[in-house]
Every structure is written in structure tokens, then in C-alpha cells.
Amino acid sequence: MAAKSAPGRCRQWRRWRRGSWKGLCRLAFFLSQLCVLSGHDHVFQVFPLDLAGLNASETTSVPSYVTRCPSNGLCSLLPPECMSCKTNYTCIYGKPAVFECEVKSQVHCVDEKNNPQKFFTINMTCQFCWQLPPTDYVCSNPTNCKTVSCPRERYSANCTVRDHIHCLGNRTFPKMLYCNWTGGYKWSTALALSITLGGFGADRFYLGQWREGLGKLFSFGGLGIWTLIDVLLIGVGYVGPADGSLYI
């Protein structure tokens, strides 16, 4: 067999070199995957570093209550949601009592001498939140109960204590209240319409009672008798808006 020529040997050498590089690349890829699966993280140190940074950002997130807590103000004037107080089991109901409190995490306040403070005391009346006077809490208003009825109707309201009031127990509580909402109807307007245009049912139309208004319109106010009765009933507040709301 004749010896291979020089150009043939060069081509064979190039093919062998390309194959060697491909084999080395496959070997390096295999070793890197083996390191990852075996838990050796010295090759890929970037991954644990990134995860640590993510965990740190999560732990340093600001709680929602911090935005409602004045910074560097008096600790005793903070809203109740900015502090945690111990229950005083020796307090007497309805009497002033002293409670030991601590500011919550990431809340900063000072004492009377402008020194940073974390533990402090507050004075408040010993009573539960649902026992507060109506001026100390805000309740939801209904739109489906009758304020003009006999007996007076009640509704279940959700009440929340005002921010500057301290009390025991839950600051949000249910309470049965009398219906006392208004739909914007004026008593003076209804009475004026009853006196002047009551014979045409204008007072009943204004109050949303269109059936009675049509009856007064086609009967000319019940020949005047119905008109006089409505003037009396609206004047004393017995006849009110059809939606059951109160007059303004």
C-alpha cells in the first residue's frame, strides 16, 4: 500500500483535533453537572449568594402598620396598632388603670426628654372596646332597614374603635344599632310640598311613594281630606321617605 500523501495526513490531523475538542467539552459539561448533583458548590458559588440576598430582602420588608405609626413622636401618643400592651388583671372596670406597653418592630418613638424609648406605660379606662361610648367608635351604615317604623328596627353593624382610643379586647366588633341613616330627603321640603302642592301628590312623589302620589293626583288630594291628613302626618314625622331613611 502506498504511503499517504502529506495533504491527506493534514486532513486526518485536523479531524482528530476537532474530535478531541468536542470530547473534552462533553467531559467538562458532564463533570460540572456531577458537581451540582453531588452538592459541591465551590464551582457555582453565585447561586447560594443570590439566594442569601433574596432571603435578606424578604426579612427586611417593612410591616404594613409602620406607615401609620408617626416616627420619633411620643411613645404614649402612638396609635394602639403600633404597640403591644400587657393585660392588667388587677384593674377595676370603669376605673383608670396603668398598662405596660412595648413598641412593635421597626417603630421608633421617644420619651418626654426626646430620648429613644421602647418600653413605656399608658393610662386608660379599664373597659372592653364594645363598652365604649358611641363617640369613640365608627360603625357601618345600612341601606336596607326602615328608620320610620314601629317598633324601631335594628341592624347588625361592624364597628371599629377610633385610632386615638385605647381599650381592652378586639378593636373591631359587631353591635346591634337602631336604623338611623339618611337618603338626603329634607323634612322642610316635604312639608312645603305637602302644603302647597299636596293636592297633586307632589309630597308623596318627592318621598318616593309614587303609588300614593298617583292616588292623590287622580283624586285631587282625596277632595282635600287626604291633603290635610298628609300635612299633619309629614309635620309630625310619621310619614317619611319610601326607602326608610331619616330626614336631614
Stockholm file with secondary structure:
# STOCKHOLM 1.0

chainA/1-248         MAAKSAPGRCRQWRRWRRGSWKGLCRLAFFLSQLCVLSGHDHVFQVFPLDLAGLNASETTSVPSYVTRCPSNGLCSLLPPECMSCKTNYTCIYGKPAVFECEVKSQVHCVDEKNNPQKFFTINMTCQFCWQLPPTDYVCSNPTNCKTVSCPRERYSANCTVRDHIHCLGNRTFPKMLYCNWTGGYKWSTALALSITLGGFGADRFYLGQWREGLGKLFSFGGLGIWTLIDVLLIGVGYVGPADGSLYI
#=GR chainA/1-248 SS CCCCCHHHHHHHHHHHHHHHHHHHHHHHHHHHHHHHHHTCCSSCTHHHHHHHHHHHHHHTCCCGGGGGSCTTEEGGGSCGGGEEECCCTTCCTTSEEEEEEEECTTCCEECTTSCEESEEEEEEESCBGGGSCGGGEEECCCSSSCSSCSSCCEEEEEEEECTTCCCBSCSEEEEEEECCCBCSCCHHHHHHHHHHHGGGTHHHHHTTCHHHHHHHHHTHHHHTHHHHHHHHHHHTTCSCCTTSCBCC
#=GC SS_cons         CCCCCHHHHHHHHHHHHHHHHHHHHHHHHHHHHHHHHHTCCSSCTHHHHHHHHHHHHHHTCCCGGGGGSCTTEEGGGSCGGGEEECCCTTCCTTSEEEEEEEECTTCCEECTTSCEESEEEEEEESCBGGGSCGGGEEECCCSSSCSSCSSCCEEEEEEEECTTCCCBSCSEEEEEEECCCBCSCCHHHHHHHHHHHGGGTHHHHHTTCHHHHHHHHHTHHHHTHHHHHHHHHHHTTCSCCTTSCBCC
//
